[in-house]
Each structure stands twice: as structure tokens, then as C-alpha cells.
Amino acid sequence: MPADKFHLAWFLQGSSIQAWNAQWTGNISEEWMSAEMFVDAARAIERAGFDYMLLEDSIYIGQNWQDLRDIFLKNGMSVPRQEPSVIASLMLAATSRLGVVPTLSTFAYHPYLTARIVGTLDQISGGRAGWNMVTGSSDYSGQNFGLDHLPEHDTRYEMAAEYIDIVTQLWDSWEPGAIVADRKTGVLIDPEKVHTIDFKGEHYASRGPLNSGPCPQGRPVIAQAGGSAKGRATAARYADTIVAHPKGIAAMKDYRDDVRGQMAAAGRNPDHCKVLFMAYPILASSAAEAQERADHRRVAAAQNLDMRLAQIGWTTNIDFSTFDLDAPVGELSTNGHQSSLAGFLRKAGKNTLREAAIDYSSMGACVDLVGTPDRVAAQMDEAMQEVGGDGFLIALPNVSRRSVAEITDGLVPALQQRGLVRTAYEHQMFRDNLLAF
Ligand SMILES: Cc1cc2nc3c(=O)[nH]c(=O)nc-3n(C[C@H](O)[C@H](O)[C@H](O)COP(=O)(O)O)c2cc1C
């Protein structure tokens, strides 16, 4: 029986600058901000047939360690970061089939602006734009926009639902065929086919219509990430694709089954949202060498404990610098990423903070993938057969021309030989490719 194909997406954590101090990375500390770095990555990833690149964003510099920004700046942790819609525009101009998904958070951009930015990206790319819908999770980011605090976690998702309604209604504010360009009558746009939306919600309002015109996809693709109950419910209602990081096969299956169940209950076809699981394949020409690379990461994690904890603090809004490293982690709560904290606590169990933080190095990935390209391809196949679908979100801590090539020219051909991923794009537009299998 032919293997079931799955989808691949790439998670670009801001830029390539985090690789600056690693071997074989060229002059990334100087080149990271240049158009060429982004364009080279996008072209390689398109050549490998990925569905999309998701451009992660956060709109602040971390300060969750000793109440200082020092550790974040000295180590380039999630900083610097450029405006993702600008980068998306570059990448779309340099490719012809790849979907590109900038992150635009609901507290930082007005919904009209998001509809317009993503709509414009869809137009200039012939229907390949998406939007990673995030609500933001740090008060530091809110403070860059004049807010003392972000709204409370569940309220953020309620606001997001209203926000997405506005964005999608604005995209729908131009009926198909509105641009008639009739030279005989001299009419360019049929006024009957362009509508105000007159949306007045509890949190947002917008009149419309969208002045940037119709999108080739009608509605560009919506991606969503939040794994809390509210986050999943929002995704089940609106998302075309979900990026998720539950830990282990059983949790991955539960996550996907839950979202699919909620979609069916809401009258949506569950196959219309592709759940992609975070993966960090560690590859080498031999199994022993790959294991050595994986072990090296664990050792590095133990040596850089402060950084590790600052990183966990960054996603969970907790300053761990005041905690006892050798005491059990215990119970914690957050107004930040709830599913990330829950995942950390579940994995930590009765362990000390030190032990839990060392384990955190593998926490980003849903399953461990270590070996030769062919062996990792087999591991990915096994995982997908058990989970049921829909693919992987490749997230590398260090993005360089070499590490991108390890995936696009090492792993992907091995996956293709097993019939697990596409060898050529089926369609021109992003959503059509997502729905191709
Ligand atoms: C794979 C993945 C990618 C994410 N990317 C971003 C991002 O780029 N920007 C952001 O602010 N949040 C990002 N998030 C965070 C989510 O949007 C969400 O805030 C977080 O998962 C917490 O959601 P929860 O409280 O529903 O669990 C990401 C989460 C995951 C799992």
C-alpha cells in the first residue's frame, strides 16, 4: 500500500542570527539582516516542497531573568527580530509556490491593518499568504504599545475571536468578480460587489470595506498555535493549519483528535485543518554521529542552565532566577503560554528545577528524531502512522545555509524516496496545496 503523504512547514524563529557562534555558519552576525539570507532559505525550502514557512515573532526584548535584559541580549535570545510582514514580502517575491505566514499579534496590529497586510501579501504572491494568529503573551510586549498589562489569558482568546471575525469579513468585503474592468462602460469596479462590514464588537470595530481589494485566495490561510483549551477551541473554529508542540505520540494524537472532534462538532470538515507537530531532526551520516550531536546538545543545556531557564521564563512569563535550583519545581501558574507551562510542569514531575531545565532542551520537539536521514524519515513515518497526520513543523535552533541544507537536501530526499512527502507542488495557491492530501 502506498504511504500516506504528510505536510512539512518550516518554523523560522525570527532570523538566522542565533547561529552566529556555531560552526559552518558563514558570517551570520553580519548577514542575518540581509534580504539574501531570507531569500536563500525560502528558495531552498521551496525546492524541497514545503507547504509553508511560518515567521515567528515577538514584539519585545525579554527581561525575565534577574529583571534584566542582559542574558537575552548577550546571547541573542529572540532578539533581534525584524517586522515579519516585510520579510514575508521578500520571500514571496523570491518564490512561486511556497506559502509564507508572518505572525501578527492581535494586540499590536488593528484587525483592519492585519487584513490589509496579509491581503496585500496574498495579492503580490498570487495566493500564497497566510497569517499566524497570536494573542501575545508577555506584558513587556504590551508595554511597547502603551499597555500596562496584556488582557487576561482567556479574555485574549475572546478578543481574538472577534478580531478574526473582522479580518475574515474584511477579506470577504469584495465579492468575486468585483473588478469588472469593462472598457465599454468605463467601469472598473462594480460598487454593488464591494460592501461595508459595519462591525461593532465589544473590543474592536471596523467599518470596511477593505480598500486593498480582493485576495486571490478569497481568504488567506490562517495558522494558529495556542494549545490551551481556549486556544484549541479558537483553532478548531478558524484555523487552516495548527502548529503544535505536545510531547510524545499519545499527546500528539490526543491534540489532533481533540481539534478534529471540535471541528466536526462545529460543522467543519476536520480534513480542512492540518495539524503540524514541532520537530527538530538531528541528522548525520551515521547513527553514532547523530547520537553524538544529540548528546552534545544535552551537555550544552546543562552548562547553560541560566539561559535555559531564561528561555522557559520568556515563554511562561516567570523569572526563575529567584528559584531554588535543587528544589522540586512544584505548582506554578501564568498569564503567558499556558500550554507551554503545563508541558514543562508535566515533564518536570517531581524533579528539581535543575533537572527539569536540562530536560527542556528537548522540550520544543514533539518526538525525538535522531539518526541518518533515512532513519529519521522512518521515525517520522512511524510517528505519523500512529498519530494519524498531518505533518511536521521543522524548527531548528540554528538556521544557517548548512543546517537548512541538511533538511532540504538530506532529510527531504529520504522522505521523498519513501513516498512520504511531495516531490512537486500540486497547485499554485497555498490553501490548495495544504488540502492536496
Ligand atoms: C509552534 C508554536 C509557534 C508559536 N509561535 C508564536 C509566535 O510567533 N508569536 C507568539 O507571540 N506566540 C507564538 N506561539 C504561542 C502561541 O500563540 C500561544 O500564545 C501559546 O502557545 C500559548 O497558548 P496557550 O496559552 O493557548 O497554550 C507559538 C506557539 C507554538 C506552539
The ligand as an ORCA input file, in Angstrom:
! r2SCAN-3c Opt
* xyz 0 1
  C       4.762     26.103     17.384
  C       4.348     27.364     18.079
  C       4.628     28.595     17.484
  C       4.276     29.799     18.106
  N       4.607     30.992     17.536
  C       4.335     32.149     18.200
  C       4.751     33.408     17.688
  O       5.375     33.503     16.646
  N       4.465     34.523     18.401
  C       3.776     34.482     19.583
  O       3.529     35.528     20.163
  N       3.360     33.299     20.070
  C       3.648     32.154     19.417
  N       3.252     30.961     19.931
  C       2.484     30.990     21.161
  C       1.030     30.781     20.922
  O       0.472     31.711     20.049
  C       0.308     30.852     22.221
  O       0.381     32.139     22.793
  C       0.953     29.914     23.182
  O       1.086     28.635     22.575
  C       0.162     29.817     24.428
  O      -1.098     29.445     24.124
  P      -1.964     28.751     25.179
  O      -1.979     29.631     26.381
  O      -3.289     28.603     24.475
  O      -1.314     27.458     25.463
  C       3.605     29.759     19.331
  C       3.296     28.516     19.908
  C       3.655     27.330     19.298
  C       3.308     26.031     19.932
*
